[in-house]
């Protein structure tokens, strides 16, 4: 069987143009990513202020999640969510230490030999998903919104956070006590 092999060589100016194009695209993506991140931080800040919390709390990782669960009236769900994270991390360390996880030379997982590890990690992921669903539902309720907003917070959290923060939604702590 004959195979046809073709080779393409670029001139120096073509290679420079391709490099400039890729560099420009990468630079644009980085700037856009930073802009979106800043916008989402501002939205979380505003959301926290609407709920009567200081906006600076949106800047601290993990603590901002705790405050979000608190705003939603679901602090106990935050602790359950965090516990699931800790269990998953410990399970990964244990499985790695006892050889249940096999990696290649570059550190990529190639095989998992322990069914218990797989079950624990899978259960924790499902449990965290349930915690997140509860957060979305309670957060929508706290801002006097319905199931549509809860579903939006679940599937498009960044967009619906912007909507809650910059829209007409009003926080009502009394709704959570019902």
N, C-alpha and C positions, 0 to 999 in steps of 0.2 A: 504494500500500500504506500503510495506516495503522499507525503505531507508537504504542504507549502508553508514555508517560513518566510515571514517578511520582517524586516527590521526598519524602524523609523528612527532617524537621527534628527535632532533639533539643532538648529544653528544657535550660536551664542545669543543672538538677539531674540530668537523665539523662546529659548530657555529663560532668559531674563524677563520677557513679557509674561510667560506662564508663572514664574515665581512672583512677579509683582501682582498678578491677578490673584493667586492663592493667598499672598500676604494681605492684600486688600480685603479679600473675603474673610480671612481669619480676624483681621483687625476690626472689621465691621461687626462680626459675630461677637467679639469680646466687648466692644462698646455697647452693642444692643443688650447683651447679657447683663452688663453692669447697670445700664439704664433700667431694665426690667426689675432687677434686684432692688435698686433704690426706690422705685415706684412701689414695690410690694412692702418694703420696710415702712415707707410713709403710710401705706394703707393699713398695715398692722398697727402702727402708732395711732392713727386716727380711730381705728376700730376700738383699741384699748381705751382711748380718751372718751369715746361715746359710751363705753361701759363703766366709766368712772375710775379707770385704772390709769396710773401715770404712763405716758407714751413710751418712756425710756425702757420700760420692761419688755418691749417688743424687740429690743436689740440683743438680749441675752439668750443664747441658745439653751434649750431644755426648759429654762425658767419661763420663756415666752409661751411654750407649749402648756406648761402648768397654768399660767394665767389664762390662756385661751380656754382650757377645760374649766377653770374656775368661773370665767365669764359665762360659760354655757351651763353652769350649775352641775358640773360633772367631775368634781375634783377626785372622787374615788375612782372614776374611770381612768384618770391620768395615772394614778398610782398603779392600777392594774396593768395599764399599757406599758409603763416603765418597768414593772416587774417582769413582764413578758420579754422585754428587751434584754434585761439582765440575765434571765434564764437562757435565752438564745445565745448570748455571748459566752456564758459559762459552759453551756453545752458544746459550743464550737471549740473552745479551748480544750475541754476534756476529750472530745472526739479526735482532735488533732494530736493531743499528747499520747493517746493510746493507739494511734495508728489507724483509726477508723476512717480517716480522710486521707486519701492518697493524692499527692500533687506531683506535677512534673517539675523539671528543672527551673522553669520560670514562675512557679508558684500557683499555676492554674490547677483547680481541682479536676482530677481525672477519674476518680472513683470514690464512692462512699460505701464502706463495707458494713456499716452499722445501721440496722433498721430502726432501732430505738432513737438514734440521733435524727434520722429523717422524720420520724413521727413527731418528735418533740418540736423540731424546727417548724414543721408544717402546722402543727396545732398552734404554736405561738403566733405564726403569721396569720392564721385564720382568726385567732383571738384578737390580735391587734386590728384586724380589719373590722371586727365587730365593735371594738372600742372607737374606731374612727367613724363608723356609721352612727353610733350614739352621739359622738361629738357633733357631727354635721346636723343631725336632727335637733339636738338641744340648742345648738347655736342659732339655727334658723328660728326656733321657737323664742329664744331670748330676744331676738330682734323683730319679733312679731311677724315672721314670715312663715310660709307654709311648706308643704312637701316639695314643691318645685325648687325652692331655694335650697332645701336640704339635699336634694338630688344634685343640684348644681354645685354645691359645696363639695359633694363627694367626687363628682366626675371632672369638674373644672374649678378646683379650689382657688386658684389665683384670680380668675375672672370674678368669681362670686365674692371673694374677699374684697376686691375693689368695689363691687356693687354695694356690699354692706357698708363699707367704709365711707364711700363718697356719695352714696345714694341717700334717699330719704328715710331709711330704716332707723327706727328709734329703739334703743335698748330698754327693756322692761324687766327688771329683776323679779317683780311680783309674779310674772307669768311662770317662772321656774318653780315657784313654791306650790303650784297647784297640783 
